[in-house]
Amino acid sequence: MFFVLSLGFYAGKRQRVDNVHVESLNSLLMRFALPCSLFLTTANASLGSLHQQLPLFVLLVLSMLLLFGLSYALERLLWRQKPPLAAMQACTVALPNYAAVGLPLLATVMSPAESLAVAVAIIAGSVVISPLTLFLLQGKPASAAASDHLPLLRTLLNILRNPVVLAPLLGSLLAVLQWPLPDYLRAAFSMMGLAVGGVALFVTGLLVSAQPFRLDWHIVLGALLKNILHPALVYGLALWLALPRELTQALVLLAAIPSGFFGILFGVSLRLPYALSGATLLCSTVLGIPTLVMTIALLPAL
């Protein structure tokens, strides 16, 4: 994870790859590779296994919404950020890098069978946090006429058309209907989905390399909220709900993953400045080296 992120950072800093005009790479990731991966992962899940993961889904959604709300409120009230920038930062803080880090991390630390937990985590972020962020980023559509009385409906439809939101919803629908994918379709989607982990980390490093490095309490607070408060919050909720030990361990490990790139990529799509979110992502990723090690070391005691 850190190697590929550093590779993207190096490529951008040395101008081996353009780190300013990244729309094409962003489109490859957000419109093709990641939706293919999300669709395949959810469509391959059985109805029974999805039902067993329901507590994980509910708790992750609850914890991410609490963290998103706290971060958004701090950005608006304490740092006086405008709503779109506050939403981008809140998404960076609340949504871990499930897509690139979750699967190899849980498969290595726990077992390969935990891949469905990662898929459920990705679904939770894709169908709850991503639409919420897009809604706050877009606000009233620019194309809406002054006499248009349905700006909210138009915005919601635009969000639902986003491939990152639509793909896991369609995959979950196939799983619920128990319609298995033919082998040739599974292979086709898998070919694109395999690119997600490497491309996501590389593009993240590329985006961060375009930003001047800075460190202040604003950035540090965002990283601390993500890397320390999030897993602690999840652990407290799991104890309160008396969840099984293995499920609690998976939840805490998922919550301990550093910040993800969705907030930045959504901002790039709308041509918003992402210096704050980029610095927070970089700080959270570097801080993730010791915090992930500590979380893994503490898992047997949970």
C-alpha positions as CSV (number, residue, x, y, z in Angstrom):
1,M,0.0,0.0,0.0
2,F,2.6,2.5,1.0
3,F,4.9,1.5,-1.8
4,V,2.3,2.1,-4.6
5,L,1.2,5.4,-2.9
6,S,4.9,6.5,-2.8
7,L,5.3,5.5,-6.4
8,G,2.5,7.8,-7.5
9,F,3.9,10.6,-5.3
10,Y,7.4,10.1,-6.9
11,A,5.9,10.0,-10.4
12,G,4.1,13.3,-9.8
13,K,7.0,15.1,-8.1
14,R,9.4,14.1,-10.8
15,Q,6.9,14.9,-13.5
16,R,7.0,11.4,-14.9
17,V,3.2,11.6,-14.9
18,D,1.2,14.8,-15.0
19,N,-0.1,15.5,-11.5
20,V,-2.2,18.5,-12.4
21,H,-4.4,17.3,-15.3
22,V,-5.5,14.0,-13.9
23,E,-9.1,13.9,-15.3
24,S,-8.4,10.9,-17.5
25,L,-6.9,8.8,-14.8
26,N,-9.7,9.9,-12.4
27,S,-12.3,8.9,-15.0
28,L,-10.6,5.5,-15.6
29,L,-10.8,4.8,-11.8
30,M,-14.2,6.3,-10.8
31,R,-16.2,5.5,-14.0
32,F,-14.8,2.2,-15.0
33,A,-12.4,0.2,-12.8
34,L,-14.0,0.9,-9.4
35,P,-17.6,0.4,-10.5
36,C,-16.7,-2.9,-12.1
37,S,-15.0,-4.1,-8.9
38,L,-17.9,-3.0,-6.7
39,F,-20.5,-4.6,-9.0
40,L,-18.6,-7.9,-9.2
41,T,-18.0,-8.1,-5.4
42,T,-21.6,-7.4,-4.5
43,A,-23.1,-9.6,-7.3
44,N,-21.1,-12.6,-6.2
45,A,-22.2,-12.5,-2.6
46,S,-24.9,-14.9,-1.5
47,L,-28.1,-13.7,0.1
48,G,-27.3,-15.6,3.3
49,S,-23.9,-14.1,3.6
50,L,-25.2,-10.6,2.9
51,H,-27.8,-11.1,5.7
52,Q,-25.0,-12.2,8.2
53,Q,-23.1,-9.0,7.4
54,L,-26.1,-6.7,8.2
55,P,-24.8,-5.8,11.7
56,L,-21.4,-4.9,10.2
57,F,-23.1,-2.7,7.6
58,V,-25.3,-0.9,10.1
59,L,-22.5,-0.2,12.5
60,L,-20.1,1.0,9.8
61,V,-22.7,3.3,8.4
62,L,-23.6,4.7,11.8
63,S,-19.9,5.3,12.7
64,M,-19.1,6.9,9.4
65,L,-22.2,9.2,9.6
66,L,-21.2,10.3,13.1
67,L,-17.7,11.0,12.0
68,F,-18.8,12.7,8.9
69,G,-21.2,14.9,10.8
70,L,-18.6,15.8,13.4
71,S,-16.0,16.7,10.8
72,Y,-18.5,18.7,8.7
73,A,-19.6,20.6,11.8
74,L,-16.0,21.4,12.8
75,E,-15.1,22.5,9.2
76,R,-18.1,24.8,9.1
77,L,-18.1,26.2,12.6
78,L,-14.4,26.1,13.6
79,W,-12.6,26.6,10.3
80,R,-15.3,28.5,8.5
81,Q,-15.1,26.3,5.3
82,K,-17.7,26.6,2.6
83,P,-20.1,23.7,2.3
84,P,-18.5,22.0,-0.7
85,L,-15.0,22.1,0.8
86,A,-16.3,21.0,4.2
87,A,-18.1,18.1,2.6
88,M,-14.9,17.0,0.8
89,Q,-12.9,17.1,4.0
90,A,-15.6,15.3,5.9
91,C,-15.7,12.5,3.3
92,T,-11.9,12.3,3.5
93,V,-12.1,11.9,7.3
94,A,-15.1,9.6,7.5
95,L,-14.5,7.2,4.6
96,P,-11.5,4.9,5.0
97,N,-9.5,3.6,2.0
98,Y,-11.5,0.4,1.8
99,A,-11.1,-0.1,-1.9
100,A,-7.3,-0.2,-2.0
101,V,-6.4,-1.4,1.5
102,G,-9.3,-3.3,3.0
103,L,-9.1,-6.6,1.1
104,P,-5.3,-7.3,1.4
105,L,-5.3,-6.1,5.0
106,L,-8.1,-8.3,6.3
107,A,-7.1,-11.3,4.2
108,T,-3.6,-11.1,5.7
109,V,-4.4,-10.2,9.3
110,M,-7.5,-12.3,9.7
111,S,-8.5,-14.6,6.9
112,P,-9.4,-14.6,3.2
113,A,-13.0,-15.3,4.2
114,E,-13.3,-11.7,5.4
115,S,-13.4,-10.4,1.9
116,L,-17.1,-10.1,2.1
117,A,-16.7,-7.8,5.1
118,V,-14.6,-5.5,2.9
119,A,-17.3,-5.7,0.2
120,V,-20.0,-4.7,2.7
121,A,-17.7,-1.8,3.9
122,I,-17.3,-0.6,0.4
123,I,-21.1,-0.8,-0.2
124,A,-21.7,1.1,3.0
125,G,-19.4,3.9,1.9
126,S,-20.7,3.8,-1.7
127,V,-24.4,4.0,-1.0
128,V,-24.4,6.3,2.0
129,I,-21.3,8.5,2.4
130,S,-20.6,8.9,-1.4
131,P,-24.2,10.1,-2.2
132,L,-24.2,12.4,0.9
133,T,-20.9,13.9,-0.2
134,L,-22.0,14.3,-3.8
135,F,-25.2,15.9,-2.6
136,L,-23.4,18.5,-0.5
137,L,-20.8,19.1,-3.3
138,Q,-23.3,19.6,-6.0
139,G,-26.1,21.5,-4.2
140,K,-28.6,22.8,-6.7
141,P,-27.7,21.7,-10.2
142,A,-26.3,24.5,-12.4
143,S,-28.6,23.4,-15.2
144,A,-31.8,23.9,-13.2
145,A,-33.9,26.8,-14.4
146,A,-35.1,29.5,-12.0
147,S,-38.6,28.1,-12.3
148,D,-37.6,24.5,-11.6
149,H,-39.3,23.3,-8.4
150,L,-37.5,20.0,-8.3
151,P,-33.8,20.8,-7.7
152,L,-33.5,18.2,-5.0
153,L,-34.9,15.5,-7.2
154,R,-32.6,16.4,-10.0
155,T,-29.6,16.3,-7.7
156,L,-30.6,12.9,-6.3
157,L,-31.0,11.5,-9.8
158,N,-27.6,12.8,-10.7
159,I,-26.1,11.1,-7.7
160,L,-27.8,7.8,-8.5
161,R,-26.4,7.9,-12.0
162,N,-22.9,8.1,-10.7
163,P,-21.3,4.7,-11.5
164,V,-19.7,4.5,-8.0
165,V,-23.2,4.6,-6.4
166,L,-25.1,2.7,-9.1
167,A,-22.7,-0.3,-9.5
168,P,-22.9,-1.7,-5.9
169,L,-26.7,-1.1,-5.9
170,L,-27.1,-3.2,-9.1
171,G,-24.8,-5.8,-7.8
172,S,-26.7,-6.0,-4.5
173,L,-29.9,-6.3,-6.4
174,L,-28.6,-9.3,-8.3
175,A,-27.5,-10.9,-5.1
176,V,-30.9,-10.4,-3.5
177,L,-32.6,-11.8,-6.5
178,Q,-30.1,-14.7,-6.5
179,W,-29.3,-14.2,-10.2
180,P,-25.7,-15.6,-10.7
181,L,-23.4,-13.9,-13.2
182,P,-22.3,-16.0,-16.1
183,D,-18.6,-17.0,-16.0
184,Y,-17.8,-14.8,-19.0
185,L,-19.3,-11.7,-17.4
186,R,-17.6,-12.4,-14.1
187,A,-14.2,-12.7,-16.0
188,A,-14.9,-9.5,-17.9
189,F,-15.7,-7.4,-14.9
190,S,-12.8,-9.0,-13.0
191,M,-10.4,-7.9,-15.6
192,M,-11.2,-4.2,-15.0
193,G,-11.8,-4.6,-11.3
194,L,-8.2,-5.9,-10.7
195,A,-6.9,-2.5,-11.6
196,V,-8.6,-0.8,-8.7
197,G,-6.1,-1.2,-5.9
198,G,-3.0,-0.2,-7.8
199,V,-4.6,2.6,-9.8
200,A,-6.4,4.1,-6.7
201,L,-3.2,4.3,-4.6
202,F,-1.1,5.5,-7.5
203,V,-3.7,8.3,-8.4
204,T,-3.9,9.2,-4.7
205,G,-0.1,9.6,-4.5
206,L,-0.2,11.6,-7.8
207,L,-2.8,14.0,-6.5
208,V,-1.1,14.5,-3.2
209,S,2.2,15.2,-4.9
210,A,0.7,18.3,-6.6
211,Q,0.1,19.9,-3.2
212,P,2.8,21.7,-1.2
213,F,3.4,19.8,2.0
214,R,2.1,21.5,5.1
215,L,1.2,20.4,8.6
216,D,-1.0,22.4,11.0
217,W,-3.6,21.6,13.7
218,H,-6.4,21.6,11.1
219,I,-4.8,18.8,9.2
220,V,-3.6,16.9,12.2
221,L,-7.0,17.0,13.8
222,G,-8.5,15.4,10.7
223,A,-6.0,12.6,10.7
224,L,-6.5,12.0,14.4
225,L,-10.3,11.8,14.0
226,K,-9.8,9.2,11.2
227,N,-7.0,7.1,12.6
228,I,-7.8,7.1,16.3
229,L,-11.3,8.3,17.0
230,H,-12.9,6.2,14.2
231,P,-11.7,2.7,15.5
232,A,-12.3,3.7,19.1
233,L,-15.9,4.8,18.2
234,V,-16.5,1.5,16.3
235,Y,-15.2,-0.5,19.2
236,G,-17.4,1.3,21.7
237,L,-20.5,0.7,19.5
238,A,-19.6,-2.9,19.0
239,L,-19.3,-3.4,22.8
240,W,-22.6,-1.6,23.3
241,L,-24.3,-3.9,20.8
242,A,-22.6,-7.0,22.2
243,L,-21.4,-8.1,18.8
244,P,-19.4,-11.3,18.4
245,R,-15.6,-11.1,18.9
246,E,-14.5,-11.8,15.3
247,L,-17.0,-9.3,13.9
248,T,-15.8,-6.7,16.4
249,Q,-12.2,-7.3,15.3
250,A,-13.0,-7.0,11.7
251,L,-15.0,-3.8,12.3
252,V,-12.1,-2.2,14.3
253,L,-9.5,-3.1,11.7
254,L,-11.7,-1.7,8.9
255,A,-12.2,1.5,10.8
256,A,-8.4,1.8,11.5
257,I,-7.7,2.0,7.7
258,P,-6.4,5.5,6.9
259,S,-8.3,8.1,4.9
260,G,-9.6,7.2,1.4
261,F,-9.4,9.1,-1.8
262,F,-13.1,9.5,-2.7
263,G,-13.4,13.0,-1.3
264,I,-10.5,14.2,-3.3
265,L,-11.6,12.5,-6.5
266,F,-15.1,13.8,-6.1
267,G,-13.6,17.3,-5.7
268,V,-11.4,16.9,-8.8
269,S,-14.4,15.9,-10.8
270,L,-16.1,19.2,-9.9
271,R,-12.8,21.2,-10.2
272,L,-12.7,22.1,-6.5
273,P,-9.5,22.8,-4.6
274,Y,-8.3,19.8,-2.7
275,A,-5.2,21.0,-0.9
276,L,-6.7,20.5,2.6
277,S,-8.1,17.1,1.8
278,G,-4.8,16.0,0.1
279,A,-2.7,17.1,3.1
280,T,-5.1,15.3,5.4
281,L,-5.0,12.1,3.4
282,L,-1.2,12.3,3.3
283,C,-1.0,12.9,7.1
284,S,-3.5,10.1,7.8
285,T,-1.6,7.6,5.6
286,V,1.7,8.3,7.2
287,L,0.1,8.2,10.7
288,G,-1.5,5.0,9.6
289,I,1.9,3.2,9.8
290,P,2.0,3.3,13.6
291,T,-1.7,3.3,14.2
292,L,-2.4,0.2,12.0
293,V,0.5,-1.6,13.7
294,M,-1.0,-0.7,17.1
295,T,-4.5,-1.8,16.1
296,I,-3.3,-5.2,14.8
297,A,-1.3,-5.7,18.0
298,L,-4.4,-5.0,20.1
299,L,-6.8,-7.2,18.1
300,P,-6.2,-10.3,20.2
301,A,-7.2,-8.4,23.3
302,L,-10.5,-7.1,21.9
